[in-house]
Amino acid sequence: MKIKELREMSNEELKEKVYLLKEQLFHLRRKKAVGQLERGEEIRQVRKDIARVYTIQRERELGIK
């Protein structure tokens, strides 16, 4: 997910996005534990996406453009 796309979302959309990403991360971790996950970098990518969303939310709290 691109940072530009995330910046265009509203606060409610960002909250929903975090929820969906955390749910996806949960499922990926479960697959990894069972041994069904083929590409481990998917977990890293989802974690980075979550961090991007949190960064944008924090920037908005502080009023940073």
Backbone as a chain_set.jsonl record, in Angstrom:
{"seq": "MKIKELREMSNEELKEKVYLLKEQLFHLRRKKAVGQLERGEEIRQVRKDIARVYTIQRERELGIK", "coords": {"N": [[0.844, -1.173, 0.0], [0.551, 2.167, -0.835], [1.86, 5.192, 0.544], [0.745, 7.558, -0.26], [-1.824, 6.869, -1.079], [-2.901, 6.15, 1.378], [-2.858, 8.579, 2.754], [-4.913, 9.943, 1.542], [-7.176, 8.853, 2.58], [-9.933, 8.973, 4.915], [-10.182, 9.521, 8.516], [-11.82, 7.553, 9.66], [-11.791, 5.601, 7.679], [-9.122, 4.89, 7.836], [-9.018, 3.719, 10.367], [-10.6, 1.483, 9.917], [-9.015, 0.243, 8.018], [-6.74, -0.434, 9.52], [-7.866, -2.315, 11.223], [-8.575, -4.349, 9.398], [-6.038, -5.004, 8.394], [-4.755, -5.964, 10.689], [-6.289, -8.188, 11.165], [-5.675, -9.668, 8.889], [-2.953, -10.07, 9.372], [-3.085, -11.699, 11.626], [-4.188, -14.044, 10.505], [-2.166, -14.73, 8.716], [-0.052, -15.251, 10.473], [-1.086, -17.443, 11.784], [-1.18, -19.288, 9.677], [1.554, -19.524, 9.247], [2.385, -20.767, 11.596], [1.23, -23.268, 11.322], [2.472, -24.14, 9.114], [1.734, -23.629, 6.527], [2.26, -21.312, 5.203], [3.769, -19.907, 2.469], [5.244, -17.709, 1.56], [7.113, -15.827, 3.531], [7.616, -13.137, 3.634], [5.268, -11.784, 3.371], [4.125, -11.366, 5.86], [5.856, -9.472, 6.95], [5.383, -7.329, 5.19], [2.685, -6.692, 5.731], [2.906, -5.886, 8.376], [4.431, -3.58, 8.027], [2.636, -2.023, 6.574], [0.663, -1.603, 8.514], [2.148, -0.049, 10.301], [2.548, 2.19, 8.697], [-0.047, 3.23, 8.531], [-0.537, 3.838, 11.213], [1.394, 5.827, 11.529], [0.434, 7.889, 9.896], [-1.978, 8.44, 11.209], [-0.956, 9.422, 13.619], [0.443, 11.663, 12.727], [-1.698, 13.235, 11.932], [-2.921, 13.695, 14.392], [-1.014, 15.331, 15.603], [-0.998, 17.425, 13.89], [0.673, 17.618, 11.716], [1.761, 18.112, 8.398]], "CA": [[0.0, 0.0, 0.0], [1.33, 3.385, -0.977], [1.593, 6.192, 1.563], [-0.11, 8.573, -0.868], [-3.191, 6.339, -1.022], [-3.346, 6.193, 2.768], [-3.072, 9.976, 3.143], [-6.175, 10.391, 0.963], [-8.279, 8.244, 3.324], [-10.412, 9.672, 6.111], [-9.792, 8.876, 9.77], [-12.616, 6.33, 9.828], [-11.275, 4.61, 6.73], [-7.842, 4.418, 8.358], [-9.311, 2.804, 11.472], [-11.073, 0.249, 9.298], [-7.86, -0.363, 7.356], [-5.92, -1.054, 10.57], [-8.58, -3.515, 11.667], [-8.447, -5.377, 8.36], [-4.642, -5.432, 8.318], [-4.465, -6.786, 11.864], [-6.958, -9.465, 10.933], [-4.864, -10.362, 7.884], [-1.724, -10.478, 10.053], [-3.438, -12.839, 12.47], [-4.343, -15.228, 9.661], [-0.851, -15.091, 8.182], [0.721, -15.867, 11.555], [-1.647, -18.773, 12.018], [-0.699, -20.135, 8.586], [2.975, -19.783, 9.46], [2.503, -21.727, 12.693], [0.816, -24.579, 10.829], [3.394, -24.522, 8.052], [1.093, -23.45, 5.228], [2.67, -20.035, 4.617], [4.866, -20.109, 1.531], [6.056, -16.5, 1.465], [7.199, -15.194, 4.842], [7.694, -11.676, 3.533], [3.915, -11.23, 3.454], [3.941, -10.91, 7.24], [6.617, -8.229, 7.092], [4.711, -6.29, 4.429], [1.472, -6.296, 6.451], [3.344, -5.129, 9.549], [4.849, -2.255, 7.56], [1.416, -1.295, 6.225], [0.058, -1.184, 9.778], [2.98, 1.048, 10.801], [2.276, 3.375, 7.877], [-1.339, 3.784, 8.921], [-0.346, 4.455, 12.529], [2.171, 7.045, 11.334], [-0.465, 8.914, 9.355], [-2.891, 8.82, 12.28], [-0.208, 10.243, 14.579], [0.693, 12.958, 12.077], [-2.938, 14.012, 11.979], [-3.097, 14.116, 15.781], [-0.072, 16.407, 15.884], [-1.206, 18.497, 12.937], [1.801, 17.664, 10.78], [1.327, 17.851, 7.03]], "C": [[0.888, 1.235, 0.0], [0.908, 4.398, 0.081], [0.654, 7.272, 1.023], [-1.579, 8.139, -0.817], [-3.743, 6.437, 0.396], [-3.647, 7.622, 3.207], [-4.41, 10.508, 2.619], [-7.387, 9.847, 1.712], [-8.674, 9.106, 4.515], [-9.971, 8.905, 7.352], [-10.542, 7.57, 9.989], [-12.133, 5.227, 8.895], [-9.94, 4.041, 7.213], [-8.045, 3.439, 9.511], [-9.767, 1.452, 10.937], [-9.91, -0.498, 8.64], [-6.955, -1.067, 8.37], [-6.563, -2.345, 11.036], [-8.404, -4.658, 10.665], [-7.01, -5.901, 8.258], [-4.262, -6.308, 9.504], [-5.105, -8.162, 11.738], [-6.152, -10.309, 9.932], [-3.574, -10.88, 8.519], [-1.966, -11.697, 10.939], [-3.513, -14.122, 11.649], [-3.004, -15.687, 9.07], [0.006, -15.765, 9.25], [0.225, -17.276, 11.861], [-1.186, -19.739, 10.932], [0.768, -20.493, 8.774], [3.167, -20.842, 10.539], [2.174, -23.143, 12.234], [1.747, -25.069, 9.724], [2.819, -24.363, 6.662], [1.528, -22.171, 4.516], [3.897, -20.258, 3.739], [5.811, -18.905, 1.488], [6.037, -15.758, 2.798], [7.236, -13.683, 4.783], [6.325, -11.012, 3.56], [3.652, -10.667, 4.848], [4.635, -9.568, 7.436], [5.916, -7.076, 6.377], [3.461, -5.79, 5.146], [1.847, -5.473, 7.679], [3.77, -3.719, 9.166], [3.64, -1.403, 7.18], [0.716, -0.78, 7.48], [0.83, 0.006, 10.339], [2.74, 2.326, 10.007], [0.967, 4.04, 8.289], [-1.23, 4.48, 10.277], [0.426, 5.771, 12.419], [1.286, 8.18, 10.837], [-1.448, 9.375, 10.421], [-2.19, 9.73, 13.28], [0.096, 11.613, 13.997], [-0.544, 13.841, 12.135], [-3.239, 14.502, 13.387], [-2.229, 15.339, 16.089], [-0.229, 17.592, 14.948], [-0.059, 18.674, 11.964], [1.287, 17.329, 9.383], [2.284, 16.996, 6.306]], "O": [[1.858, 1.319, 0.753], [-0.26, 4.454, 0.467], [-0.144, 7.834, 1.774], [-2.465, 8.949, -0.544], [-4.912, 6.768, 0.591], [-4.596, 7.849, 3.957], [-4.974, 11.433, 3.203], [-8.504, 10.321, 1.508], [-7.866, 9.864, 5.052], [-9.457, 7.791, 7.26], [-9.961, 6.588, 10.452], [-12.074, 4.059, 9.28], [-9.658, 2.857, 7.025], [-7.326, 2.446, 9.62], [-9.365, 0.405, 11.445], [-9.836, -1.725, 8.703], [-6.462, -2.164, 8.11], [-5.882, -3.354, 11.222], [-8.118, -5.792, 11.048], [-6.793, -7.096, 8.059], [-3.531, -7.286, 9.346], [-4.532, -9.169, 12.153], [-5.979, -11.513, 10.119], [-3.15, -12.001, 8.238], [-1.144, -12.613, 10.99], [-2.973, -15.155, 12.043], [-2.75, -16.885, 8.942], [0.708, -16.735, 8.966], [1.009, -18.179, 12.156], [-0.838, -20.883, 11.228], [1.182, -21.619, 8.497], [4.022, -21.717, 10.406], [2.775, -24.107, 12.708], [1.804, -26.264, 9.433], [3.364, -24.912, 5.705], [1.197, -21.972, 3.347], [4.93, -20.736, 4.207], [7.027, -19.066, 1.393], [5.038, -15.127, 3.142], [6.922, -13.014, 5.767], [6.231, -9.8, 3.754], [3.029, -9.616, 4.993], [4.067, -8.644, 8.018], [5.862, -5.964, 6.904], [3.204, -4.586, 5.166], [1.189, -4.48, 7.99], [3.5, -2.768, 9.899], [3.622, -0.199, 7.436], [0.231, 0.352, 7.503], [0.223, 0.97, 10.806], [2.728, 3.419, 10.572], [0.886, 5.265, 8.384], [-1.763, 5.573, 10.468], [0.136, 6.723, 13.144], [1.39, 9.308, 11.317], [-1.725, 10.569, 10.531], [-2.777, 10.709, 13.74], [0.013, 12.619, 14.702], [-0.447, 15.048, 12.359], [-3.755, 15.606, 13.561], [-2.674, 16.269, 16.761], [0.348, 18.653, 15.189], [0.154, 19.769, 11.445], [0.496, 16.405, 9.197], [2.067, 16.68, 5.136]]}, "num_chains": 1, "name": "protein.A"}
